[in-house]
């Protein structure tokens, strides 16, 4: 039971990191526009990239750097920042919003990179692709482990300018954005609602 729980945590962490992770630029430019804009292909490539980064022998700084690059390629960090910060986003200045988005990206990259060393994923199987409006998709999938255990993962992606971007992941019904929102807002409350101090805390994580 403990081993199963550990495996679940590893999969949650590393799929979230996509919030966390995505396609390298060389791979993107080698694909056709049709392939790049296909949500099924997008998710499959993200998952392959997660495994590649996880299996790479590197130190912490290199892993953080890899994840920051992945965020820049295929994650809509601005969307996530707005969703996580909530009402305080509306009352923040443009500079605070920009600095918060940058700090949140670094915080998440560093936070999840610590878990990569022990990452052991299974095979990804796409179950269904649902349209969500004119520019969004929800891709339902399963991760099948070597022991034949399966876990449900849903990926929410949207069209952002000319490329697809990841905005959320749900693992066994648990939303990544909801989890991060709860943690960040609790931290913000402990800092008396100061976004400036929150940014500093995330940068120093």
N, CA, C and O of each residue as an XYZ file, in Angstrom:
820
protein
N       0.831     -1.202      0.000
C       0.000      0.000      0.000
C       0.865      1.250      0.000
O       0.599      2.213     -0.719
N       1.934      1.212      0.846
C       2.845      2.344      0.910
C       3.532      2.571     -0.414
O       3.701      3.714     -0.841
N       3.938      1.477     -1.084
C       4.598      1.603     -2.385
C       3.655      2.223     -3.410
O       4.064      3.043     -4.232
N       2.389      1.819     -3.349
C       1.410      2.382     -4.281
C       1.222      3.868     -4.029
O       1.147      4.652     -4.976
N       1.144      4.268     -2.751
C       0.985      5.679     -2.420
C       2.183      6.483     -2.887
O       2.032      7.594     -3.396
N       3.385      5.918     -2.714
C       4.590      6.609     -3.171
C       4.572      6.791     -4.680
O       4.944      7.848     -5.191
N       4.133      5.744     -5.397
C       4.067      5.825     -6.849
C       3.068      6.891     -7.271
O       3.320      7.652     -8.205
N       1.926      6.944     -6.578
C       0.926      7.962     -6.890
C       1.510      9.354     -6.713
O       1.329     10.227     -7.563
N       2.218      9.556     -5.593
C       2.798     10.872     -5.336
C       3.817     11.235     -6.400
O       3.891     12.385     -6.833
N       4.606     10.249     -6.823
C       5.609     10.517     -7.849
C       4.945     10.926     -9.152
O       5.386     11.869     -9.808
N       3.885     10.218     -9.529
C       3.200     10.529    -10.778
C       2.516     11.888    -10.697
O       2.559     12.666    -11.651
N       1.879     12.178     -9.547
C       1.231     13.477     -9.375
C       2.252     14.590     -9.527
O       2.027     15.559    -10.252
N       3.367     14.445     -8.844
C       4.390     15.479     -8.859
C       4.913     15.714    -10.261
O       5.026     16.852    -10.715
N       5.229     14.630    -10.935
C       5.921     14.803    -12.196
C       4.989     15.138    -13.349
O       5.416     15.763    -14.320
N       3.732     14.740    -13.264
C       2.802     15.200    -14.291
C       2.414     16.638    -14.012
O       2.198     17.419    -14.939
N       2.324     16.992    -12.728
C       1.997     18.358    -12.380
C       3.105     19.299    -12.814
O       2.862     20.438    -13.213
N       4.279     18.813    -12.729
C       5.405     19.654    -13.078
C       5.248     20.173    -14.464
O       5.876     21.152    -14.869
N       4.508     19.585    -15.093
C       4.269     20.162    -16.374
C       3.652     21.465    -16.169
O       3.991     22.529    -16.687
N       2.467     21.195    -15.145
C       2.083     22.526    -14.918
C       3.184     22.990    -15.223
O       3.771     24.072    -15.251
N       3.450     21.233    -15.597
C       4.602     21.435    -15.450
C       5.446     21.044    -16.530
O       6.560     21.524    -16.317
N       5.426     20.393    -17.591
C       6.562     20.191    -18.458
C       6.142     19.828    -19.832
O       5.040     19.340    -20.084
N       7.070     20.086    -20.725
C       6.603     20.071    -22.060
C       7.663     19.834    -23.080
O       8.735     19.293    -22.808
N       7.318     20.268    -24.291
C       8.062     19.905    -25.471
C       9.262     20.803    -25.664
O       9.146     22.023    -25.545
N      10.407     20.226    -25.958
C      11.586     21.026    -26.246
C      11.454     21.744    -27.573
O      10.752     21.277    -28.471
N      12.129     22.885    -27.702
C      11.960     23.710    -28.905
C      12.423     23.001    -30.169
O      11.813     23.181    -31.223
N      13.468     22.212    -30.097
C      13.930     21.525    -31.305
C      12.870     20.569    -31.833
O      12.649     20.463    -33.039
N      12.223     19.882    -30.908
C      11.172     18.954    -31.311
C       9.997     19.696    -31.910
O       9.410     19.257    -32.899
N       9.653     20.836    -31.299
C       8.520     21.617    -31.787
C       8.734     22.066    -33.226
O       7.843     21.945    -34.066
N       9.902     22.575    -33.494
C      10.136     23.107    -34.820
C      10.305     22.022    -35.874
O      10.228     22.304    -37.070
N      10.532     20.802    -35.450
C      10.670     19.718    -36.418
C       9.312     19.140    -36.805
O       9.211     18.394    -37.780
N       8.267     19.479    -36.047
C       6.947     18.963    -36.338
C       6.199     19.885    -37.292
O       6.523     21.068    -37.402
N       5.213     19.351    -37.971
C       4.341     20.173    -38.797
C       3.356     20.897    -37.902
O       3.159     20.509    -36.750
N       2.729     21.959    -38.430
C       1.741     22.697    -37.653
C       0.593     21.795    -37.229
O       0.079     21.922    -36.118
N       0.188     20.882    -38.112
C      -0.920     19.988    -37.801
C      -0.597     19.117    -36.600
O      -1.439     18.939    -35.720
N       0.609     18.572    -36.553
C       1.010     17.721    -35.440
C       1.100     18.518    -34.145
O       0.698     18.038    -33.084
N       1.626     19.731    -34.235
C       1.792     20.546    -33.048
C       0.464     20.959    -32.444
O       0.355     21.117    -31.229
N      -0.543     21.133    -33.283
C      -1.831     21.612    -32.819
C      -2.811     20.495    -32.521
O      -3.972     20.758    -32.204
N      -2.360     19.247    -32.619
C      -3.215     18.118    -32.282
C      -3.106     17.864    -30.778
O      -2.018     17.553    -30.292
N      -4.213     17.988    -30.023
C      -4.133     17.856    -28.562
C      -3.621     16.502    -28.090
O      -2.896     16.430    -27.097
N      -3.986     15.430    -28.787
C      -3.505     14.095    -28.406
C      -1.990     14.024    -28.542
O      -1.305     13.547    -27.637
N      -1.470     14.490    -29.656
C      -0.035     14.487    -29.884
C       0.689     15.390    -28.881
O       1.777     15.068    -28.403
N       0.065     16.510    -28.579
C       0.630     17.465    -27.629
C       0.855     16.815    -26.264
O       1.936     16.928    -25.686
N      -0.170     16.135    -25.755
C      -0.079     15.503    -24.444
C       0.910     14.338    -24.452
O       1.695     14.181    -23.517
N       0.873     13.531    -25.496
C       1.803     12.400    -25.581
C       3.249     12.880    -25.588
O       4.115     12.261    -24.971
N       3.505     13.966    -26.275
C       4.857     14.498    -26.342
C       5.293     15.075    -25.013
O       6.445     14.918    -24.610
N       4.374     15.745    -24.328
C       4.669     16.262    -22.991
C       5.094     15.125    -22.066
O       6.089     15.229    -21.349
N       4.334     14.055    -22.095
C       4.622     12.944    -21.190
C       5.978     12.297    -21.513
O       6.727     11.928    -20.608
N       6.280     12.167    -22.793
C       7.584     11.630    -23.186
C       8.708     12.534    -22.683
O       9.759     12.064    -22.246
N       8.458     13.835    -22.755
C       9.479     14.781    -22.316
C       9.692     14.711    -20.810
O      10.815     14.852    -20.327
N       8.610     14.494    -20.072
C       8.733     14.337    -18.623
C       9.647     13.160    -18.303
O      10.551     13.268    -17.474
N       9.402     12.048    -18.964
C      10.226     10.857    -18.718
C      11.686     11.096    -19.087
O      12.595     10.617    -18.410
N      11.895     11.835    -20.158
C      13.259     12.114    -20.607
C      14.000     12.972    -19.588
O      15.152     12.695    -19.255
N      13.335     14.012    -19.095
C      13.955     14.882    -18.099
C      14.190     14.120    -16.801
O      15.224     14.280    -16.152
N      13.209     13.281    -16.426
C      13.318     12.537    -15.179
C      14.463     11.536    -15.189
O      15.103     11.301    -14.165
N      14.716     10.951    -16.349
C      15.755      9.925    -16.442
C      17.142     10.500    -16.711
O      18.137      9.777    -16.677
N      17.202     11.788    -16.974
C      18.471     12.439    -17.284
C      19.312     12.571    -16.028
O      18.810     12.974    -14.980
N      20.589     12.233    -16.128
C      21.489     12.383    -14.998
C      21.956     13.835    -14.945
O      22.732     14.276    -15.793
N      21.486     14.565    -13.957
C      21.834     15.978    -13.845
C      21.717     16.417    -12.403
O      21.104     15.733    -11.583
N      22.307     17.563    -12.092
C      22.207     18.089    -10.734
C      20.956     18.961    -10.616
O      20.231     19.157    -11.591
N      20.715     19.471     -9.434
C      19.481     20.219     -9.170
C      19.359     21.458    -10.048
O      18.284     21.736    -10.578
N      20.437     22.196    -10.205
C      20.385     23.417    -11.006
C      20.045     23.106    -12.464
O      19.304     23.848    -13.107
N      20.589     22.009    -12.974
C      20.304     21.617    -14.359
C      18.852     21.198    -14.521
O      18.219     21.515    -15.528
N      18.325     20.489    -13.535
C      16.925     20.076    -13.601
C      15.990     21.278    -13.547
O      14.999     21.336    -14.274
N      16.311     22.233    -12.685
C      15.497     23.446    -12.597
C      15.541     24.198    -13.918
O      14.517     24.685    -14.399
N      16.723     24.290    -14.500
C      16.876     24.977    -15.778
C      16.067     24.297    -16.880
O      15.426     24.964    -17.692
N      16.103     22.959    -16.900
C      15.327     22.207    -17.886
C      13.835     22.487    -17.731
O      13.124     22.669    -18.719
N      13.369     22.520    -16.486
C      11.947     22.728    -16.246
C      11.512     24.148    -16.578
O      10.409     24.357    -17.084
N      12.357     25.112    -16.302
C      12.025     26.494    -16.657
C      11.882     26.633    -18.170
O      10.999     27.340    -18.655
N      12.749     25.961    -18.904
C      12.661     25.987    -20.366
C      11.379     25.327    -20.845
O      10.738     25.804    -21.781
N      11.010     24.237    -20.205
C       9.797     23.524    -20.575
C       8.554     24.366    -20.298
O       7.615     24.381    -21.094
N       8.556     25.055    -19.182
C       7.451     25.963    -18.880
C       7.296     26.993    -19.987
O       6.196     27.240    -20.479
N       8.414     27.587    -20.366
C       8.385     28.640    -21.381
C       7.827     28.133    -22.702
O       7.175     28.882    -23.430
N       8.077     26.874    -23.016
C       7.639     26.322    -24.290
C       6.139     26.053    -24.337
O       5.486     26.444    -25.304
N       5.576     25.402    -23.330
C       4.233     24.860    -23.492
C       3.271     25.033    -22.331
O       2.197     24.432    -22.339
N       3.614     25.821    -21.352
C       2.696     26.050    -20.237
C       2.264     27.510    -20.241
O       3.088     28.406    -20.417
N       0.968     27.746    -20.045
C       0.458     29.116    -19.972
C       0.608     29.591    -18.524
O      -0.328     29.512    -17.728
N       1.797     30.081    -18.207
C       2.116     30.482    -16.839
C       1.259     31.664    -16.393
O       0.893     31.752    -15.222
N       0.937     32.565    -17.309
C       0.125     33.726    -16.953
C      -1.269     33.286    -16.510
O      -1.803     33.805    -15.530
N      -1.857     32.334    -17.226
C      -3.176     31.817    -16.851
C      -3.127     31.197    -15.453
O      -3.986     31.461    -14.612
N      -2.119     30.379    -15.226
C      -1.976     29.710    -13.938
C      -1.765     30.729    -12.819
O      -2.314     30.580    -11.727
N      -0.980     31.749    -13.090
C      -0.713     32.776    -12.081
C      -1.991     33.492    -11.669
O      -2.223     33.724    -10.482
N      -2.821     33.842    -12.647
C      -4.097     34.498    -12.340
C      -4.991     33.583    -11.512
O      -5.600     34.013    -10.532
N      -5.063     32.315    -11.915
C      -5.927     31.353    -11.226
C      -5.462     31.102     -9.799
O      -6.280     30.967     -8.889
N      -4.155     31.039     -9.604
C      -3.602     30.742     -8.289
C      -3.728     31.938     -7.341
O      -4.083     31.766     -6.175
N      -3.443     33.132     -7.826
C      -3.445     34.314     -6.958
C      -4.851     34.818     -6.668
O      -5.102     35.397     -5.610
N      -5.771     34.599     -7.607
C      -7.169     34.946     -7.371
C      -7.437     36.430     -7.237
O      -6.915     37.218     -8.025
N      -8.254     36.843     -6.241
C      -8.641     38.249     -6.091
C      -7.455     39.206     -5.976
O      -7.539     40.355     -6.411
N      -6.358     38.739     -5.397
C      -5.193     39.609     -5.235
C      -4.563     39.971     -6.577
O      -3.857     40.973     -6.693
N      -4.831     39.137     -7.600
C      -4.323     39.453     -8.937
C      -4.952     40.753     -9.448
O      -4.278     41.585    -10.055
N      -6.246     40.912     -9.193
C      -6.971     42.083     -9.690
C      -6.498     43.375     -9.043
O      -6.519     44.434     -9.669
N      -6.073     43.284     -7.795
C      -5.646     44.481     -7.077
C      -4.136     44.725     -7.170
O      -3.633     45.713     -6.636
N      -3.418     43.830     -7.844
C      -1.967     43.982     -7.983
C      -1.625     44.896     -9.162
O      -2.410     45.037    -10.100
N      -0.470     45.497     -9.101
C       0.008     46.321    -10.209
C       0.524     45.423    -11.333
O       0.736     44.228    -11.126
N       0.722     45.988    -12.503
C       1.250     45.214    -13.621
C       2.632     44.645    -13.285
O       2.956     43.514    -13.648
N       3.426     45.437    -12.595
C       4.768     44.978    -12.222
C       4.680     43.812    -11.247
O       5.422     42.839    -11.377
N       3.772     43.904    -10.265
C       3.602     42.816     -9.302
C       3.121     41.546     -9.997
O       3.575     40.451     -9.665
N       2.206     41.681    -10.959
C       1.725     40.507    -11.687
C       2.860     39.841    -12.455
O       2.993     38.617    -12.452
N       3.669     40.654    -13.108
C       4.790     40.120    -13.884
C       5.794     39.415    -12.971
O       6.265     38.320    -13.280
N       6.112     40.052    -11.848
C       7.087     39.467    -10.931
C       6.531     38.203    -10.261
O       7.262     37.239    -10.029
N       5.232     38.221     -9.955
C       4.629     37.042     -9.348
C       4.660     35.855    -10.306
O       4.990     34.741     -9.899
N       4.319     36.083    -11.574
C       4.332     34.998    -12.564
C       5.716     34.389    -12.694
O       5.865     33.170    -12.776
N       6.730     35.249    -12.711
C       8.107     34.769    -12.806
C       8.507     33.991    -11.561
O       9.152     32.947    -11.655
N       8.118     34.508    -10.385
C       8.469     33.845     -9.127
C       7.735     32.512     -8.979
O       8.305     31.535     -8.493
N       6.466     32.476     -9.402
C       5.691     31.231     -9.313
C       6.293     30.157    -10.204
O       6.375     28.993     -9.810
N       6.710     30.539    -11.394
C       7.328     29.580    -12.317
C       8.604     28.991    -11.704
O       8.828     27.782    -11.760
N       9.423     29.848    -11.126
C      10.661     29.372    -10.496
C      10.353     28.478     -9.299
O      10.976     27.432     -9.119
N       9.391     28.894     -8.487
C       8.996     28.133     -7.302
C       8.558     26.726     -7.678
O       8.981     25.751     -7.057
N       7.703     26.622     -8.702
C       7.202     25.311     -9.095
C       8.293     24.451     -9.712
O       8.353     23.245     -9.474
N       9.161     25.080    -10.510
C      10.258     24.335    -11.125
C      11.180     23.760    -10.059
O      11.597     22.605    -10.146
N      11.494     24.564     -9.058
C      12.381     24.095     -7.992
C      11.693     23.070     -7.103
O      12.289     22.068     -6.709
N      10.426     23.337     -6.793
C       9.656     22.454     -5.919
C       9.566     21.043     -6.483
O       9.823     20.070     -5.775
N       9.202     20.932     -7.756
C       8.979     19.618     -8.333
C      10.268     18.952     -8.813
O      10.322     17.728     -8.930
N      11.295     19.737     -9.088
C      12.548     19.136     -9.549
C      13.148     18.231     -8.483
O      13.869     17.285     -8.801
N      12.854     18.516     -7.224
C      13.388     17.712     -6.131
C      12.844     16.286     -6.164
O      13.461     15.367     -5.624
N      11.686     16.106     -6.801
C      11.053     14.794     -6.844
C      11.477     13.967     -8.056
O      11.165     12.778     -8.130
N      12.181     14.577     -9.000
C      12.492     13.902    -10.263
C      13.421     12.724    -10.109
O      13.352     11.768    -10.882
N      14.292     12.784     -9.116
C      15.291     11.721     -8.958
C      14.624     10.358     -8.787
O      15.110      9.355     -9.310
N      13.514     10.323     -8.056
C      12.842      9.056     -7.752
C      11.650      8.778     -8.653
O      10.859      7.876     -8.380
N      11.518      9.558     -9.734
C      10.347      9.397    -10.597
C      10.400      8.067    -11.349
O      11.419      7.708    -11.939
N       9.283      7.350    -11.313
C       9.179      6.085    -12.027
C       7.771      5.991    -12.602
O       6.844      5.565    -11.913
N       7.608      6.387    -13.859
C       6.276      6.483    -14.442
C       5.884      5.196    -15.157
O       6.679      4.267    -15.296
N       4.615      5.175    -15.612
C       4.136      4.065    -16.423
C       3.880      4.541    -17.841
O       4.310      5.626    -18.231
N       3.172      3.719    -18.610
C       2.851      4.078    -19.992
C       1.579      4.915    -20.038
O       0.622      4.663    -19.306
N       1.591      5.904    -20.904
C       0.440      6.782    -21.049
C      -0.473      6.263    -22.151
O      -0.013      5.899    -23.233
N      -1.798      6.234    -21.860
C      -2.776      5.824    -22.866
C      -3.885      6.883    -22.927
O      -4.570      7.136    -21.936
N      -4.048      7.491    -24.095
C      -5.084      8.497    -24.278
C      -6.439      7.808    -24.404
O      -6.608      6.907    -25.225
N      -7.395      8.229    -23.594
C      -8.722      7.632    -23.582
C      -9.739      8.433    -24.393
O     -10.581      7.861    -25.085
N      -9.654      9.760    -24.303
C     -10.678     10.579    -24.944
C     -10.177     12.018    -25.079
O      -9.411     12.500    -24.245
N     -10.616     12.690    -26.133
C     -10.312     14.106    -26.336
C     -11.628     14.849    -26.489
O     -12.398     14.573    -27.409
N     -11.890     15.795    -25.586
C     -13.145     16.536    -25.598
C     -12.884     18.002    -25.936
O     -11.953     18.618    -25.417
N     -13.723     18.548    -26.816
C     -13.654     19.969    -27.112
C     -14.248     20.752    -25.952
O     -15.286     20.378    -25.406
N     -13.584     21.840    -25.578
C     -14.115     22.742    -24.554
C     -14.164     24.153    -25.140
O     -13.244     24.949    -24.955
N     -15.235     24.441    -25.837
C     -15.304     25.723    -26.510
C     -14.493     25.711    -27.789
O     -14.081     24.652    -28.262
N     -14.268     26.875    -28.341
C     -13.590     26.973    -29.645
C     -12.083     26.819    -29.555
O     -11.435     26.541    -30.564
N     -11.497     26.996    -28.349
C     -10.038     27.002    -28.248
C      -9.484     26.075    -27.177
O      -8.286     26.103    -26.897
N     -10.343     25.250    -26.573
C      -9.861     24.412    -25.487
C     -10.156     22.943    -25.664
O     -11.072     22.560    -26.392
N      -9.354     22.109    -24.978
C      -9.528     20.658    -25.030
C      -9.290     20.072    -23.646
O      -8.475     20.577    -22.874
N     -10.015     18.998    -23.344
C      -9.765     18.199    -22.159
C      -9.403     16.805    -22.632
O     -10.210     16.129    -23.271
N      -8.189     16.374    -22.318
C      -7.698     15.083    -22.786
C      -7.651     14.124    -21.599
O      -6.857     14.305    -20.676
N      -8.504     13.108    -21.632
C      -8.528     12.094    -20.577
C      -7.538     10.979    -20.915
O      -7.470     10.530    -22.059
N      -6.785     10.543    -19.935
C      -5.789      9.501    -20.178
C      -5.623      8.628    -18.949
O      -6.139      8.931    -17.873
N      -4.894      7.545    -19.129
C      -4.532      6.665    -18.025
C      -3.029      6.423    -18.060
O      -2.419      6.356    -19.127
N      -2.452      6.296    -16.887
C      -1.068      5.841    -16.774
C      -1.121      4.393    -16.296
O      -1.663      4.097    -15.232
N      -0.556      3.509    -17.091
C      -0.535      2.080    -16.765
C       0.862      1.714    -16.282
O       1.832      1.843    -17.029
N       0.966      1.264    -15.049
C       2.268      0.932    -14.482
C       2.677     -0.487    -14.857
O       1.893     -1.240    -15.436
N       3.908     -0.841    -14.522
C       4.421     -2.175    -14.827
C       3.649     -3.250    -14.062
O       3.591     -4.404    -14.488
N       3.064     -2.869    -12.946
C       2.290     -3.829    -12.151
C       0.818     -3.849    -12.576
O      -0.026     -4.437    -11.900
N       0.521     -3.192    -13.715
C      -0.830     -3.143    -14.294
C      -1.808     -2.271    -13.505
O      -3.010     -2.297    -13.772
N      -1.310     -1.508    -12.548
C      -2.167     -0.538    -11.889
C      -2.367      0.653    -12.818
O      -1.478      0.985    -13.603
N      -3.528      1.295    -12.733
C      -3.786      2.431    -13.611
C      -4.257      3.631    -12.809
O      -4.906      3.495    -11.772
N      -3.913      4.811    -13.315
C      -4.305      6.064    -12.685
C      -4.860      6.988    -13.750
O      -4.315      7.092    -14.848
N      -5.967      7.667    -13.406
C      -6.605      8.582    -14.352
C      -5.961      9.964    -14.286
O      -5.772     10.530    -13.209
N      -5.630     10.489    -15.459
C      -5.091     11.845    -15.546
C      -5.810     12.589    -16.672
O      -5.916     12.089    -17.791
N      -6.300     13.788    -16.360
C      -6.926     14.648    -17.368
C      -6.052     15.882    -17.565
O      -5.578     16.483    -16.601
N      -5.847     16.248    -18.823
C      -4.994     17.376    -19.182
C      -5.863     18.452    -19.831
O      -6.590     18.169    -20.783
N      -5.795     19.658    -19.334
C      -6.559     20.753    -19.913
C      -5.616     21.659    -20.690
O      -4.671     22.217    -20.132
N      -5.881     21.799    -21.982
C      -5.027     22.623    -22.833
C      -5.886     23.631    -23.595
O      -7.076     23.413    -23.825
N      -5.256     24.734    -23.977
C      -5.962     25.772    -24.729
C      -5.081     26.261    -25.871
O      -3.859     26.116    -25.836
N      -5.716     26.838    -26.878
C      -4.972     27.473    -27.949
C      -4.535     28.853    -27.483
O      -5.367     29.686    -27.123
N      -3.244     29.090    -27.490
C      -2.695     30.376    -27.072
C      -1.884     30.932    -28.239
O      -0.800     30.437    -28.548
N      -2.420     31.958    -28.878
C      -1.794     32.525    -30.077
C      -1.709     31.445    -31.156
O      -2.724     31.116    -31.770
N      -0.524     30.887    -31.399
C      -0.387     29.919    -32.498
C      -0.050     28.507    -32.012
O       0.202     27.623    -32.832
N      -0.041     28.281    -30.707
C       0.330     26.973    -30.171
C      -0.615     26.558    -29.052
O      -1.286     27.393    -28.446
N      -0.655     25.264    -28.791
C      -1.383     24.761    -27.633
C      -0.555     24.995    -26.372
O       0.674     24.932    -26.398
N      -1.255     25.267    -25.264
C      -0.591     25.459    -23.977
C      -1.336     24.668    -22.910
O      -2.563     24.572    -22.929
N      -0.584     24.111    -21.994
C      -1.161     23.386    -20.874
C      -1.546     24.370    -19.774
O      -0.758     25.255    -19.439
N      -2.766     24.229    -19.197
C      -3.178     25.126    -18.130
C      -3.560     24.388    -16.843
O      -3.636     25.000    -15.778
N      -3.801     23.082    -16.937
C      -4.161     22.356    -15.714
C      -4.058     20.855    -15.934
O      -4.134     20.358    -17.057
N      -3.884     20.149    -14.818
C      -3.865     18.691    -14.825
C      -4.700     18.214    -13.649
O      -4.631     18.789    -12.563
N      -5.485     17.171    -13.856
C      -6.230     16.550    -12.777
C      -5.770     15.103    -12.652
O      -5.851     14.332    -13.609
N      -5.290     14.742    -11.471
C      -4.838     13.377    -11.202
C      -5.830     12.732    -10.261
O      -5.991     13.166     -9.120
N      -6.503     11.682    -10.746
C      -7.526     11.016     -9.948
C      -8.530     12.041     -9.413
O      -8.981     11.945     -8.272
N      -8.871     13.018    -10.248
C      -9.857     14.025     -9.891
C      -9.326     15.205     -9.101
O     -10.067     16.152     -8.837
N      -8.048     15.170     -8.716
C      -7.455     16.255     -7.934
C      -6.795     17.258     -8.882
O      -5.880     16.912     -9.629
N      -7.267     18.488     -8.842
C      -6.782     19.536     -9.739
C      -5.476     20.124     -9.242
O      -5.342     20.456     -8.065
N      -4.516     20.251    -10.145
C      -3.242     20.863     -9.815
C      -3.415     22.328     -9.461
O      -2.835     22.809     -8.488
N      -4.216     23.041    -10.255
C      -4.430     24.461     -9.980
C      -5.071     24.642     -8.602
O      -4.680     25.529     -7.843
N      -6.037     23.815     -8.289
C      -6.695     23.931     -6.990
C      -5.689     23.700     -5.859
O      -5.700     24.419     -4.860
N      -4.829     22.707     -6.017
C      -3.830     22.403     -4.993
C      -2.863     23.561     -4.804
O      -2.595     23.978     -3.678
N      -2.337     24.082     -5.918
C      -1.390     25.195     -5.831
C      -2.080     26.457     -5.320
O      -1.490     27.220     -4.554
N      -3.320     26.679     -5.738
C      -4.070     27.858     -5.288
C      -4.210     27.847     -3.766
O      -4.012     28.868     -3.108
N      -4.552     26.684     -3.218
C      -4.720     26.573     -1.770
C      -3.418     26.876     -1.042
O      -3.420     27.612     -0.055
N      -2.310     26.319     -1.513
C      -1.021     26.529     -0.861
C      -0.579     27.989     -0.946
O      -0.133     28.569      0.045
N      -0.706     28.577     -2.131
C      -0.248     29.953     -2.321
C      -1.109     30.934     -1.533
O      -0.582     31.862     -0.920
N      -2.406     30.744     -1.542
C      -3.279     31.679     -0.817
C      -3.122     31.547      0.689
O      -3.228     32.539      1.410
N      -2.872     30.334      1.177
C      -2.591     30.169      2.599
C      -1.309     30.906      2.979
O      -1.230     31.547      4.027
N      -0.307     30.802      2.105
C       0.946     31.506      2.350
C       0.723     33.012      2.316
O       1.272     33.742      3.142
N      -0.078     33.477      1.367
C      -0.362     34.907      1.251
C      -1.055     35.426      2.510
O      -0.731     36.507      3.004
N      -2.002     34.655      3.022
C      -2.685     35.078      4.252
C      -1.714     35.166      5.423
O      -1.816     36.068      6.255
N      -0.778     34.232      5.487
C       0.199     34.255      6.582
C       1.136     35.445      6.482
O       1.809     35.803      7.448
N       1.174     36.064      5.288
C       2.026     37.235      5.049
C       1.213     38.522      5.050
O       1.632     39.540      4.500
N       0.045     38.458      5.678
C      -0.847     39.623      5.802
C      -1.296     40.173      4.456
O      -1.580     41.364      4.331
N      -1.360     39.306      3.447
C      -1.870     39.714      2.149
C      -0.902     40.486      1.284
O      -1.307     41.052      0.269
N       0.358     40.525      1.653
C       1.354     41.283      0.892
C       1.867     40.476     -0.299
O       2.581     39.489     -0.124
N       1.502     40.897     -1.504
C       1.951     40.203     -2.708
C       3.456     40.364     -2.878
O       4.133     39.437     -3.324
N       3.980     41.530     -2.528
C       5.421     41.780     -2.639
C       6.215     40.802     -1.775
O       7.231     40.260     -2.209
N       5.738     40.582     -0.546
C       6.417     39.642      0.343
C       6.251     38.215     -0.155
O       7.170     37.403     -0.044
N       5.082     37.910     -0.702
C       4.838     36.581     -1.273
C       5.825     36.301     -2.398
O       6.396     35.212     -2.468
N       6.024     37.259     -3.260
C       6.970     37.108     -4.375
C       8.358     36.790     -3.832
O       9.045     35.904     -4.339
N       8.762     37.522     -2.798
C      10.092     37.298     -2.213
C      10.200     35.891     -1.622
O      11.230     35.229     -1.749
N       9.113     35.443     -0.971
C       9.117     34.100     -0.396
C       9.261     33.033     -1.481
O      10.010     32.070     -1.311
N       8.552     33.201     -2.587
C       8.639     32.227     -3.673
C      10.024     32.226     -4.306
O      10.555     31.170     -4.653
N      10.600     33.399     -4.453
C      11.941     33.500     -5.052
C      12.992     32.859     -4.176
O      14.002     32.361     -4.674
N      12.761     32.867     -2.866
C      13.738     32.323     -1.920
C      13.432     30.891     -1.502
O      14.059     30.360     -0.585
N      12.469     30.268     -2.171
C      12.067     28.905     -1.827
C      13.229     27.935     -1.978
O      13.070     26.740     -1.729
